[in-house]
């Protein structure tokens, strides 16, 4: 028969085992919350708009674990050989289709590199749901001239340009004053996670 002292000791041992087990399980917080899959922040917003969760008091969720954050992204257009850099609406240096069913790409700007003897061209990225559409939307308000063969040219779009699911982006070169031997144009931006 167990006396009170031994019963209390047994209860403490069981309690310690349960607490240790809960701390070893990375998907639970003391057995109260179990998360399988994605945790979407909108359901955890407090009245002041911050993302918090109670873990023995209010703790910023971002400090506990990384969540569904926006991720950076790039896409590169290019050509090799001066005869391959030319004007015309049917010239394609690559395409960037947004095949995501729900995520949007925010294009922020371009970084362009060229090689050759004093190359000078203008670039004009376009987007539409149909490749080479005559009614496409230009990402710049006007085509940007690029000339750098050393550090590259960086140009920003006048406002964040959204490439929605189902849209495609391509690069046009409306002016080729002196064609480069090599052309590389990187569109940089970020993917907006559908959870936001």
N, C-alpha and C positions, 0 to 999 in steps of 0.2 A: 504494500500500500504506500502511495506517495504522500509524504507530508507536505505542508504548505510551502516550505522552503524549496523542496525539490520541484514542485509544481511550478513555482514562480521562475525557477532557473530554466525549466523546460520551455515555458512561454517565452522567455527572453531569447533563448537559442532559436526558436522558431521565428520570432520577430526579426532577429538579425539575419536569418537565412532569407526571409522574404524581401527585406530591404536590399541585401546584396544581390539577389536574383534580379530585382527590378533595376538596379543600377547597371548590371551587366547586359541588360537587354536594351540596345540603342534605339529601339522603336517604341519604347514606352517611357512614360514619366511616372515613376512610382506606381505603375499599374493602373493609373487613372485614364490615360490617353494612349491609345495605340494607333499608329498611323501606318497604313500600308499604301504605297503608291505616292501620289503627289499631294502636297499640302498647298492649297490655294489661299493666298493672303487676304482676298476680299472678305472672306468669312471671319477673319480675325481682327478686322479693323476696329479700333475703339472710337469713341466719339470725337477725339481730337485727330483722327486719321492715322495714328501710328499703328504699327503692327506689334502687338504684345501678346504674351501668353503668361499665365500664372504658373510660375515654378517657385513655390515658396516665396511668393511676392511677384511683382511685375518685372519681367526681364525682357529686353529687346530681343525679339525672335531671331533677328539677323546675327546676334552674337552667340546664339545657341547652335545654329547650323545653317549652312548655305541653302537658299531657297530658290524658287523659280525666278531668277533674275534675268534681265535682258542680257544678251550676249553679243559681243562684237562680231562683225562679219566683213568680209571683203570679196570682191570679184575682180578678176583681171581680164582686160581686153588686150590684144596685142597683134603684132605683125612682124615678120622678119623679111627683109629685102625691100629696098626702096621702091621696086616696081609693085609691091603689094600694098603700099600706102597711097591711096588715090581718092579722088572725090567721087561722088555718086551716091544715090539713095540705095543702091543695091549692094554696096560694099559692107561686108559684115566682118568685124574683128572678134567675134565671139558673141554669144548670147547668154543672158542671165535670167532664166525663168524662175519665178517664185512658184515652186510646185508644192509648197506647204499648204495643207488644207485650212490652216487657221492663223499662221504667224505672218506678220508683216515685217518687211525689211525697210528700215529708214536709211536712205542714202544721204550721207552728210557731205561728201566731197570727193575729189579725185586727187591722186598723186600720179604724175606722169613722168616717164623717163624715156629718153631717146638717145641713139648714137648716130654718128654721121658727121658730115661737114656742114655746120651752121643750119641744121634742120629748122623748119618753121611750118607748123600746121595749126589748124584749129580743131578742137574736139567739141562734140555736141551729143552727149548721151541722151537717148530717147527711151520712152516707155509706153506700152500699150498692151492690150490683151491679145493683139495680133502682131506678129513679127513684121517689121517694115511697113506698118500701117501708115497711110498718108495723113492720118489724123492723130498721129502720136503726140505725146506731151514731152517737150524738152525739159531736162532737169535744170539747166542753166537758163537764165533770162536771155542770154545771147551766147553764141559759141565762144569758147575760151582759146586764146592763142597760147601755144606752148612752144618753147625754144630751148629749154635747158638740156645740156648733155652732161651735167655734173651732178648737182644736188637734186634735180627734179623740180617740176612745177607742182605746187599744191594750190588747188582752187576749191572753194566751198560753194555749195549750192545756196541760193538766196534764202531758202527756207528748207527745213527738212522735207525731203521728198519721199513719199511712201510708195513702196512697191508692194501692192496688195496681192494676196493669193490669186493665182491665175494670170497675173501680168508678167510681161517679159521686158527686160532692158537690153538695149544694144547701143553700140557706139558708132556715130557718124563722124566723118572728117570733111566738113563742108569746104575748107580751104586747105590746099597743100601748096605752099609757096616753094619750099624745098623739102622733098621727102626724106625721112630718116632711113638709115640702114636697119634700125630696130626700133620698135615702138612698144611701150608697155604703159597702159593706163589702168590703174587700180581704183575702183570705186570702193570707198570705205564707208561703214555705217554700223548699224546694230540691228539685231533681230528683236522685235518686241514680242515677249512671251505672251501667249494668249491668256495667261492667268491674270494679266494686269488690265 
